[in-house]
Structures are given as structure tokens and as C-alpha cells.
Amino acid sequence: MGAGYTRTANASTGVATRTTTHCPYCALQCGMDIVRVEDGPVSIEPRAFAGRQGLCQKGWTAAELLDHPERLTQPLLRSGPDEGLRPASWDDALDRVATAIRTCWERHGRERVGVFGGGGLTNEKAYALGKFARIVLRTPFIDYNGRFCMSSAATAVQRAFGIDRGLPFPLEDISQTGALLLVGSNLAETLPTAISLLDDLVGHGGPLIVADPRATATARRATVHLQLAPGTDLALANGLLHIAIREGLIDDDYIAARTSGFERVHQRVLAYWPDRVERITGVAVTDMRRAVHLLAEADSAMVLTARGPEQQRQGTDTVQAFINLALALGLPGRPLSGYGPLTGQGNGQGGREHGQKADQLPGYRKITDPAAREHVGSIWGVDPDSLPGEGVSAYDMLDAMGAEDGVRALIVAGSNVAVSAPNANHVIERMKALDFLCVLDAFRSETAELADVVLPVAQWAEEDGTMTNIEGRVILRRAAGPPPPGVRRELEVLSELAGRLGAPQHAFPTRPEEVFDELARASAGGKADYSGITYDTLVPDGAFWPFPEGGEETPRLFEDRFAFADGRARFLAVSHRPAAEKPDGDFPLSLTTGRIVEHYQSGTQTRRTPQLANAHPDALIELHPVLARQHDIEEGDLVWLASRRGRAAGRARVTPDIRIDTLFMPFHWGGDGSANLLTNPALDPSSRMPEFKHCAVRIDGVEPGDPRRPPTP
């Protein structure tokens, strides 16, 4: 059976097989054991991993998906535009995909076939998908849903520090730091088991500062809660730095020795005097001053950002503003200190490191770099000049589907774009305009329902593979058993399609460990260097990259230098800009979106898990009691919202924990409950991140939850 498996005797139920693996959900990748009893149920047990132990309710219930009655176990085909999906054989389905791709090549050219991946795919699958796009399809059009998650932070961190690995230090450092500023993260619900790190921090007297428009379960733990208006994070960051400079709290020696560009930032933030920032953000000057002093006067401190500041049309600059604050206080590279972005998806980090992103080749190499093309081409056995150039970002690709200058055929693997993309009505219409859509999934997601071919693929516990978690730790997930009959693994599907499209199948091995070994060679010398890692080195606690061949892992970055030739981090001057849409007379309220603890991403998995679905069967909308009274809304009413792009509905959750002018809607549901029917696709000019965190809306109707109460006129 191999490493990670043990068999234990149990007199009452027979022999149990215990598999050491990891949770399939968020970027923490918590440790777990899957216990299978012969002729009995599958159960989950938490397992200590890297000094941590614990699972949230999603992890505890993950095994319910393996034998789910809605599981796809046979390919599905659509015979015609007005026909439904019907079962088919694998040969028929794969032939249909290959024929459609060849037809697209003949009619529109090779570049008109696109690939859309997912941040939940293993490193091996992400690598193989990028390789497939570039040497079989020969298309530049590949991107993934991680573009909607961390692209702003990745862009800012690259330009400030020269390398992007998520957290540049182990998670455990968070619990031991002297003070923490957490921006735009409800850690208690989005990375639930990590909340113990904050509790440990507060328990030993470390101040916790949380910037968030909502008084979340995380914000309620805070020493100081900066309850800012959505879309004003950059102004807040510049205002905090203004105070730090004015009150003599910055680290001049660190700035002189380890950074460049401070003078321009200094001049820029002079315009962000506290009273002005209070008017922009709604955060009191006294709270801003207290937050700065708590950070600056602690022996060690951290600044962490998440989707709040990142999912904006100025997300890259907003993250940069918080990096500027951290650099001015002398934090990055110091013990128990620094700046870090919090990854959301299970493999959001590894997914972009090895070729699933439009502008990158394996090892976090730029696809436009001739040396990178030469190196990767030599590993793949192809002429580097045959590799396509840089493609476009996720939303740019989706926006142009079916158009003359866009992709005409699309393969979607591990993503549910009909729910997760902004301006969802438009994206769905563009998918319908495609000549051909193929979806690889374990369930009939909202995207799969639009497909011409649906290919049933394995789930997390049915295949080996590696993931790169929130702290840049590469971990090994082990299969607890084979997929159900009729289900194939993505590596097998890509190999089969490669052969049908005229490429050598041996170039696409199906054994994950063999793919990883090739990935490691392809990454050698790149920023994300995995060349010293093998499956054996990942047992039991994984390994931090960079890990060059013949070298050692790197748990902490930037201790001696930053990843530029001169070793210095970069300050960059940035300015606040309003959100793309301002509330007005027609749409007077701000909507922000996010996650809740019971559900994950587009809900394809969690909405099918009874315990999780029953906790929140319907989409919900948080609103303040004052706003609720103004619209005669009571708890549980069905509230319809409208934006300039569409209408969506959710059950009212009336709470004083949100600003009076702001609504919050999670994005885990499809249909009328899809928050992304409302969201604005305005894109950050650098990262191409859509502005999920703010759009202008109005309350467009109320249907009483209690049928005895008359509807609002």
C-alpha cells in the first residue's frame, strides 16, 4: 500500500484501513486520517500535523462526498443545443472532446481553445494542465480561479519582495508574535482551525487589531476593531503610515539598511492626515492612533491581509500600502514579524506556481522570459519557440468566450465559474456562446449543466498528490482508495486526450509521483524551486520551498535579504481611489461578499453535505437592524437585491455587526442565490482581480419568511 497506510484489526467490525492524509478544503490543509472499515462506513479523525491538530465541520464531514448519491460515475454528452445531457461511454466522450478541439483548430486556429483550472487541483494536476495547454493545445489561453483569490497579493508581494510564497514564515509564528494587524479576514469562518493562533496571541497579552466592515467572530476577539467602509482599505493603510511617521514610530535604521523607495512613499502619505482618512473610511482617529502604537511598540509584530483588501479594482495597490506600513515599522524578515497574505483555496499557491496561470511556467517563471522557456522546453522535449506566449487573465478570457477574438472551445477543470465568476449572468451567456464546453468534475455543478461533455473525475481521497498550503509548505495527500467504477483521474484524462490529439501519451504520465518528479526538475532554478523535494521528503510534515536540489527547505524567508539583486525590499507610493461604483440614488447601499464557515467556494461540495447544507440551506444576506426597519425586513425574510448587472435573493440575517450602509452576502449558492449575479467585474489593472468586495445595490423586494405577515407594499 505504501507510506501513509496502516491496517488495524478490530474484532467487531473486521479490518480497518487508516490513511494519513489532509483535508480537501482550505489552504490550511489540516491533517486527518481516513478510516475505512471493511463492509462498513468511512470516517474522519483529526491528526496532528506540523504541531497542529483539529478540523472544522467541513473537514469532519468531508468523507460524505466520497460515496455521495449525486456523484458522477459516467461521462455525459449533449447531442444537440436543445438536448439534455445523457450518459455515454468514455471512448465516445473523449472522442467527442478531441473532435470538437480539432474542429475548433480548423475553423478558428489553435489559440481559440482555452483552459480554465482550479485552486483545488493538486500540484501534479495543475502542472499537467499547464503542460497540456502549451504543448498539446498550443494555446496561450489558460488561467484559473486563483485569479479571483490571491492575484492582487501575489502581484504586490512580487514587486515589493521579489518572491511570492503566501506566508513567508510558519503559521506557528502568528501565535507568538507581539501584535497583529489582520486586514479583511474573518479567520474564524474562512480558516477556522487557525483561530486558535489568534486566541493564543490574545491569551499571552498580544494585541489583535482587525480591519473589517463587519464585526465578525474574528473582529469580536480584537483589541481594536477598525470598522471601515468597504473599498477604503488603501486610505486606511496610508493613514496608519502617516500617523506612524508623524509620531516617530517608524524604524529609520531598518528603512535605510534593507529597503528602497521610502521617500516617495513618505511624500505621498503626507496627504493622508488622520481627519481626512476618518472621513473616507469611517474609522475614528483615536482608533487609528491606538492601532499604530500597538503595532509599533510591540517587540514583534505582523501585518496579514486577505480577500478584503485584495478583491478590489485597486487591490494590488491596497496590499502594497499595507506592505509599506510593515516595512516602515521594520517588520519583514525579523523574528516573529513580517507581512503575509492569507491564501484561501487549498492549493491556490501551488496552482499558480507551476503553470496554471496565464503568464507563468513551472517554478514561478515568467512565460515571456527566454531563459525560462528554454529551461522548461528542455524538460518537456519541445522547441521553446513552439511554446505560446502570455495569455489573458481569468475574467478577460471568460468575458470574450465565443467572440471572434476569444476562445471558442473551453475545458474547465476543478472550477464552477457559473457561480464563482463576477457578473455571473454575463459569464453564463458567454459560456452558452461557446462552440464547445467540456467540464471535468465529480458532480453536476452549475457549470457542468451548461457543458457539451462532462467527464467524471476522482476526488481528493481517491488519488495521491501534493498541495502547497498557506505557509508555502508542500504536503503530500494520500489516496484512501480507488475512485468508483467509471470514474477516472484527471492525469489519465489528459493523457488520453493528448494521444487523441496527436501528442505522445508518454509525455503525460498518469502516476502522480512521476509527474511530481518532472515538476521538480522543471521548477529547478526558478523562484518556486521544488527540485530538492521528493514524495519521501514530504513525510510526515511536508517541506517549505524554496528547496533546491542538494539544499535545504526554507521555513522563513527574508531573514538576510529580499529576492532582488540588491537584497532590498521595495516601497512603492500608492494612492486611494474610490470603488468602481459609488452608492447613489438608484443603488444606495454597498454590498460586500465572502464566505461562511459551513460552506466553501461555489458550494458544489458543501451544498451536497447534509450537515453543512442543513445549517444554511439558503443564501443569506446580512443587514443592520436600522436598515431592516427602514425596509420592514424581519429575520428570515427573503430579500431581493439588485445591482446594475442583475438580481439575487437571500434570507435576511439581521445583525448589529455590520455597518448600516453595507450588506454582506456569501457566494456559495447558485441560481437566484448567487451573489455574483450582482458583483462588479471591474478589474485591478495589475492583477486583473475583479472587485468582488464592493458594488452598489438596492433592496429590490421582500418576501416574508413568516407567511402570516403581509408582504411589504
Beta strands, then each sheet from edge to edge (+ up, - down):
strand 1: 5-10
strand 2: 14-22
strand 3: 31-37
strand 4: 42-46
strand 5: 76-78
strand 6: 85-87
strand 7: 113-117
strand 8: 142-144
strand 9: 180-183
strand 10: 208-211
strand 11: 224-226
strand 12: 259-260
strand 13: 302-305
strand 14: 338-341
strand 15: 360-361
strand 16: 365-366
strand 17: 409-413
strand 18: 436-441
strand 19: 453-456
strand 20: 465-468
strand 21: 473-477
strand 22: 543-544
strand 23: 569-570
strand 24: 589-594
strand 25: 620-623
strand 26: 638-642
strand 27: 647-654
strand 28: 662-666
strand 29: 680-683
strand 30: 690-691
strand 31: 695-703
sheet 1: 1+ 2- 3+ 4-
sheet 2: 6+ 5- 19+ 18+ 17+ 7+ 8+
sheet 3: 11+ 10+ 9+ 13+ 14+
sheet 4: 12+ 23+
sheet 5: 15+ 16-
sheet 6: 20+ 21- 22+
sheet 7: 25+ 27+ 26- 31+ 24- 28-
sheet 8: 29+ 30-
end
